[in-house]
């Protein structure tokens, strides 16, 4: 009986995922049709958004960037993928026939990925690991991800700045990285590094995580990359290696920062609270951030009020 219940639950999960996928495809077709009809060949990334497997339109943005950036090694690395049904690189794997490495800290998620038909139909490798700045290079080397690769996608809901900063065994041509819109477009800040950082455990609201757009842009510059845009949702930014920019526009954080409208804040019981942007920021105003200009920690409220720190 228990085995039967498990099978029913598994089937229901798959049906639900297919339903979500169909909705995503519907939205993607609408975006593609709109773009074709408006005759706009702008290099603005937002105008090229569509989503099939990505969360916010990254599928379309990546396809647009690929029309401007030559790729010699069609290999991607993405971490923080959960069960990989929704991701920044799944469309690359299926549509462009790339190879890839995906990493997630949950054994159940990795088992799910390996049981998905996509795993034998394409050259995909899934590794189970909780990523830190100290182990990321070894994980990449162990899985054969080295040197010049096509794309790196960083989304681990916390230590993104620190982990990307530590990576030195791959030299991706395109980098996609999550930023926290709450930190604004001028402050160069990130949550302090903790090797076991968990977004939900760090603060019940699920809002306290990651780095600002300015912090990630400065890090990108130090690694030889330029900011070329963001998605319209206000959570993912895109960088291209300087030697491959071509006719892509180099932008500033102020050019592309978006005040996020999605309301993912939670109460202490884990229920959505639907707070406004200002209310979200106020809820975590006493939490510390590292000011990367001086390496010191300050409360979010002090950073926002006292611009001299």
Secondary structure, DSSP 8 states (H G I E B T S, - for coil): -HHHHHHHHHHHHHHHHHHHHHHHHHHHHHHHHHHHHHT-----GGGG---SSSSSSHHHHHHHHHTTS--SS-EEEEE--TTSSS-SSHHHHHHS--EEEEEES-HHHHHHHHHSTHHHHTTEEEEE----TTTHHHHHHHTT--BS-SEEEE--SS-HHHHHHH--SB--SEEEEE--GGG-SS--EE----TT--HHHH-TTS---SB-HHHHHHHHHHTTEEEEEE-TTSSEEEEEEGGG-TT-----HHHH---------B-TTS-B----HHHHHHHTTTSEEEETTTTEEEEHHHHHH-TT-
